[in-house]
Amino acid sequence: MRLTPRDEDDVADAIRAAIAQDAPLSIEGHGSKAALGRATKRERILSLAALAGVTLYEPQELVLTARAGTPLRDIVALLDAQGQQLAFEPLDHALLLGGARDDATIGGVIAVNASGPRRIKAGAARDHLLGFRCVTGRGEIVKSGGRVMKNVTGYDLSKLVTGSYGTLAALTETTLKVLPKAETEETLLLRGLGEEKGLAALRKASGSPYEVSSFAYDPREDMAALRLEGPEISVVTRRDELTAFLGCFGAATDFLRDAESRAFWTRLRDAEPVAEGEGVIWRVSLAPTDGFAFVERLRRAGAPVLAYFYDWAGGLVWLRLATMADAHAPAIRAIVDTLGGHATLIRADAEIRTRVDVFHPQPSALAALTRRVKEAFDPRFILERGRLRAEF
């Protein structure tokens, strides 16, 4: 059953009716992220696709407000015409999960905190959400936050809602900080260093004054990549100084300029090196110093790693492994628990995502806090029941 509310009041009515019937609701915009999270029955879908449109855009104030069902591509086009962007670089899940490219909605982006390679410098989606409107699992309409960063009213609620996968509230409107696009960008490529040394070069660069905005390593090509953005004269100067700074590693160097560089980071943003091909896909977040150790330990444990790459100077590892009933969760999480961090199962069939914890198990105190937050927003567990945790 698909419910198609026309406005925020309709959303509230639909949620109140669901509470009365104890009928859980799955929330979606265009459905591009329906296969993320634990698999649920999705018998009643609350579609927010009709809640679309930009309601406020003030380029000089660097602020934009859009209804939750607004296609991300429309927002990107509007910002691009003014030389602006969403600096957190939301990833497109189409390659990972199937479906049409550029089909996300802004509500879905915020709901899963979709952020790309620039996150290491610019922050995640949650750091750019100034405010929002939503309907909670109680059927209450809530407004939180404001139009400028100085208005911090409700800011913690923005942090809670972003990345909650719709389990706390159905977003109806978002207000975002936008930023100017860089005049130009270049990517410095370091080749032939080997995995451990290439990651060391990325970490060294991350502590440098050269304002590198993205750091990745692709083992298929034995290539470390560092992105520089800004005015052309600044980018060229920093590129030359960074090349000299990393000269001690003895790498062969190459450069990608403007369009080539943008295309390169778009592919990494969307996890292209691991997305194509059969298998389960994991996203593992660790300290940058531990990324290489994680992969080595996983290999020694006998896990059939088919493809992988590093982002965030080694702090984010994308992995594709041969399909197994347990998705290799015990091996992956045992290693992550010793190193510190968390591992999320991004792609697997519905049967596996029913059996295996998709999100990293929480310590008991944090799990209890998570449950209390859920109960405060949605005491009857009406919204996305079972999407994050089997118990709620």
C-alpha positions in Angstrom: 0.0 0.0 0.0 1.4 3.4 -1.0 0.3 6.6 0.7 0.9 9.8 -1.2 0.4 12.9 1.0 0.2 16.2 -0.7 1.5 18.3 2.1 2.8 18.3 5.7 -0.7 18.1 7.2 -1.4 15.0 5.1 1.9 13.4 6.4 0.7 14.1 9.9 -2.7 12.6 9.2 -1.1 9.5 7.7 1.2 8.9 10.6 -1.6 9.4 13.2 -3.8 6.9 11.3 -0.9 4.4 11.2 -0.5 4.8 15.0 -4.2 4.1 15.5 -3.9 0.9 13.4 -0.4 -0.1 14.7 0.6 -0.3 11.0 4.3 0.5 10.5 5.2 2.9 7.7 8.3 2.9 5.4 9.3 6.4 4.3 10.7 7.1 0.8 11.2 9.9 -1.7 12.0 8.2 -5.0 13.0 4.9 -3.4 16.7 5.1 -4.4 17.8 4.0 -0.9 15.1 1.4 -0.2 17.7 -1.4 -0.1 19.8 0.4 2.6 19.5 -0.8 6.2 17.9 -3.9 7.5 15.3 -5.5 5.2 11.8 -4.9 6.3 8.4 -5.9 4.9 7.6 -2.4 3.5 3.9 -3.2 3.4 2.8 0.5 3.8 5.0 3.1 2.1 4.7 6.8 2.9 5.9 8.5 -0.2 7.1 12.1 0.2 7.7 12.6 -3.6 4.8 15.1 -3.9 6.4 17.4 -1.2 8.8 18.9 -3.7 10.1 22.3 -4.6 12.6 24.9 -3.4 10.8 27.4 -1.1 13.7 29.7 -0.4 17.1 30.3 -2.0 19.3 33.3 -1.1 22.6 32.9 -2.9 24.1 35.9 -1.1 23.2 34.4 2.3 24.4 30.9 1.3 21.1 29.3 2.4 18.5 27.2 0.7 15.3 25.7 1.9 13.6 22.8 0.0 10.8 20.4 0.7 12.0 16.8 1.4 10.8 15.3 -1.9 12.7 17.8 -4.0 15.0 15.9 -6.4 18.6 16.4 -5.6 19.4 17.0 -9.3 17.1 20.1 -9.3 18.9 21.5 -6.3 22.4 20.8 -7.8 21.3 22.5 -11.0 19.9 25.6 -9.2 23.1 25.9 -7.1 25.4 25.3 -10.1 23.7 28.2 -12.0 24.9 30.5 -9.1 28.4 29.0 -8.8 27.4 27.2 -5.6 27.2 23.7 -4.3 26.4 21.3 -1.4 29.9 21.0 -0.1 29.4 17.7 1.6 29.2 16.1 -1.9 26.3 13.7 -1.4 27.0 10.3 -2.9 24.7 8.7 -5.4 23.7 5.1 -4.4 22.7 4.0 -7.9 25.9 2.1 -8.7 25.8 0.4 -5.3 22.2 -0.5 -5.1 20.9 -0.3 -8.7 18.3 2.1 -10.0 18.5 5.3 -11.9 21.3 7.8 -11.6 20.6 11.2 -10.1 17.3 10.1 -8.6 17.8 10.9 -5.0 15.7 13.5 -3.0 17.1 15.9 -0.6 15.1 14.3 2.2 16.7 11.0 1.5 20.2 12.5 1.4 19.7 14.0 4.9 17.9 10.9 6.2 21.0 8.7 5.5 23.6 11.4 6.0 24.9 10.8 2.5 28.4 12.4 2.2 31.3 12.0 -0.1 35.1 12.4 -0.3 35.1 16.1 0.7 33.6 15.2 4.1 37.1 15.0 5.6 37.4 18.7 5.1 33.9 20.1 4.6 32.0 17.9 7.1 29.1 15.6 6.6 25.5 16.3 5.5 24.5 16.8 9.1 27.0 19.6 9.5 25.3 21.6 6.7 21.7 21.1 7.9 20.6 24.4 9.5 17.1 23.4 10.2 14.2 21.2 9.2 10.5 20.6 9.5 9.2 17.1 10.1 6.4 14.9 11.5 7.5 12.7 14.3 6.3 9.1 15.0 3.8 10.7 17.4 2.1 12.5 14.5 3.4 15.9 15.7 4.6 18.6 13.3 8.0 19.9 14.5 10.2 22.8 13.3 13.8 22.9 14.4 16.7 25.2 13.7 16.8 28.3 11.6 18.3 29.9 8.5 21.7 30.8 9.8 24.4 29.0 11.7 24.2 31.5 14.6 20.7 30.4 15.3 21.5 27.2 17.2 18.0 26.5 18.4 17.3 22.9 17.9 20.7 22.2 16.3 21.1 19.0 18.3 17.9 17.7 16.8 19.4 18.2 13.3 22.2 16.0 14.4 19.8 13.4 15.6 17.5 13.3 12.6 20.3 13.3 10.0 21.4 9.7 9.5 18.4 8.3 11.4 17.0 6.6 8.2 13.5 7.9 8.8 13.2 6.1 12.1 12.6 9.2 14.2 10.5 11.4 11.9 9.4 12.0 8.4 11.3 15.0 7.1 9.1 17.4 5.2 11.4 20.4 4.7 15.2 21.0 5.0 17.2 24.2 5.3 20.8 23.9 4.2 24.0 25.9 4.2 25.4 26.1 0.7 28.9 27.2 -0.3 30.6 28.7 -3.4 32.0 26.2 -5.9 35.8 26.2 -6.3 37.0 28.2 -9.3 39.1 25.2 -10.3 40.5 21.9 -9.0 43.4 19.6 -9.6 44.2 16.2 -8.4 47.8 15.2 -7.6 48.4 11.5 -8.3 51.2 9.5 -6.7 51.9 6.3 -8.4 53.9 3.2 -7.5 54.4 3.6 -3.8 52.6 0.4 -2.7 49.6 0.4 -0.4 51.2 1.1 3.0 53.5 3.8 1.8 50.8 5.4 -0.4 48.5 5.7 2.6 51.4 7.1 4.7 51.8 9.8 2.0 48.1 10.7 2.3 48.3 11.0 6.1 51.4 13.2 5.8 49.5 15.4 3.4 46.5 15.6 5.7 48.6 17.3 8.3 50.1 19.8 5.9 49.1 23.4 5.3 48.2 22.9 1.7 44.4 22.6 2.2 43.9 19.2 0.5 40.2 18.6 0.3 40.2 14.8 -0.5 42.5 11.9 0.0 42.1 8.5 -1.6 44.1 5.4 -2.5 43.1 2.9 -5.2 45.1 -0.4 -4.9 44.0 -1.6 -8.3 46.3 1.1 -9.8 48.6 1.6 -6.9 47.7 5.3 -6.9 47.2 7.8 -4.2 45.1 10.8 -5.1 44.9 14.3 -3.4 42.4 16.9 -4.5 43.2 20.7 -4.3 40.4 23.2 -4.9 40.2 27.0 -5.0 41.3 29.9 -7.2 43.6 28.8 -10.0 46.7 30.6 -8.8 46.2 29.1 -5.3 45.7 25.6 -6.6 48.7 25.7 -8.9 50.9 27.1 -6.1 49.7 24.6 -3.5 50.0 21.7 -6.0 53.7 22.5 -6.7 54.4 22.9 -3.0 52.6 19.7 -2.1 54.4 17.8 -4.8 57.7 19.0 -3.3 56.5 18.3 0.3 55.8 14.7 -0.7 58.9 14.3 -2.8 60.5 12.3 0.0 58.3 9.3 -0.9 59.9 9.1 -4.4 56.6 8.6 -6.2 55.9 9.1 -9.9 53.6 12.0 -10.1 50.8 13.0 -12.5 47.9 15.5 -12.4 44.2 15.6 -13.3 42.8 19.0 -14.1 39.3 20.4 -13.7 36.9 18.2 -15.6 39.1 15.1 -15.3 39.5 15.7 -11.6 35.8 16.2 -11.0 34.9 13.0 -12.9 37.5 11.1 -10.9 36.2 12.1 -7.5 32.6 11.6 -8.6 33.5 7.9 -9.4 35.0 7.6 -5.9 32.1 9.4 -4.3 29.8 6.8 -5.7 32.1 3.9 -4.8 32.6 2.8 -8.4 35.8 0.7 -7.7 33.7 -1.7 -5.6 30.2 -1.2 -6.9 30.4 -3.2 -10.1 30.4 -7.0 -9.7 28.8 -9.6 -7.6 29.2 -9.7 -3.8 28.4 -8.0 -0.6 29.7 -4.5 0.1 30.8 -3.0 3.4 31.7 0.5 4.4 34.2 0.5 7.3 35.2 3.7 9.2 38.4 3.6 11.2 41.2 5.9 12.3 43.3 6.6 9.1 46.3 4.9 10.7 44.3 1.6 10.9 42.8 1.2 7.4 45.7 -0.8 6.0 45.9 -2.9 9.1 42.2 -3.7 8.9 42.5 -5.0 5.3 45.6 -7.0 6.1 44.0 -8.7 9.0 40.9 -9.4 7.0 42.9 -11.1 4.3 44.8 -13.2 6.9 41.5 -14.3 8.3 40.8 -15.8 4.9 38.0 -13.4 3.8 37.5 -13.4 0.0 38.1 -9.8 -0.7 37.1 -9.1 -4.3 37.7 -5.3 -4.5 38.4 -2.4 -2.1 39.7 1.2 -1.9 40.5 3.8 0.7 39.0 7.2 1.2 39.6 9.9 3.9 43.4 9.2 4.0 42.7 5.6 4.9 40.0 6.3 7.4 37.2 4.9 5.2 37.5 1.5 3.6 35.0 0.3 0.9 35.0 -3.5 0.4 33.3 -6.0 -1.8 33.5 -9.6 -0.7 32.2 -12.9 -2.1 28.6 -13.5 -1.0 28.2 -15.6 2.1 25.2 -16.2 4.4 26.7 -14.2 7.2 28.2 -11.5 4.8 31.5 -12.0 6.7 30.1 -9.9 9.5 31.8 -11.9 12.3 35.3 -11.5 10.8 34.9 -7.9 9.8 33.4 -6.8 13.1 35.9 -8.7 15.3 38.7 -6.8 13.6 36.9 -3.5 13.7 36.2 -4.0 17.4 39.9 -4.4 18.2 40.9 -1.4 16.2 38.0 0.9 17.1 35.5 2.1 14.5 32.4 0.7 12.9 31.4 -1.3 9.9 28.1 -1.0 7.9 26.8 -3.5 5.5 25.8 -1.4 2.5 24.8 -4.1 -0.1 23.4 -7.6 0.4 20.2 -9.3 -0.6 17.2 -9.0 1.6 17.6 -12.4 3.3 21.1 -11.5 4.5 20.0 -8.1 5.6 17.3 -9.7 7.7 19.7 -12.1 9.5 22.8 -9.9 9.8 23.2 -6.7 11.8 23.5 -4.1 9.0 24.8 -1.4 11.4 27.6 -2.0 13.9 26.3 -3.3 17.2 26.4 -0.6 19.9 27.7 -0.9 23.5 24.9 -1.5 25.9 24.9 2.1 27.3 24.8 3.6 23.8 22.1 1.1 22.7 19.9 2.1 25.7 20.3 5.8 24.8 19.4 5.0 21.2 16.3 3.3 22.3 15.3 6.2 24.5 15.7 8.6 21.7 13.6 6.4 19.4 10.9 6.2 22.1 10.9 9.9 22.6 10.2 10.5 18.9 8.3 7.4 18.0 7.0 5.5 21.1 4.9 3.0 19.0 7.8 2.3 16.6 5.6 3.2 13.6 8.3 4.8 11.5 10.7 2.4 9.7 10.2 -0.4 12.3 13.2 -2.7 12.2 15.2 -0.6 9.7 18.1 0.1 12.0 17.7 -2.5 14.8 15.7 -5.7 14.9 14.2 -4.8 18.2 12.7 -1.4 17.1 
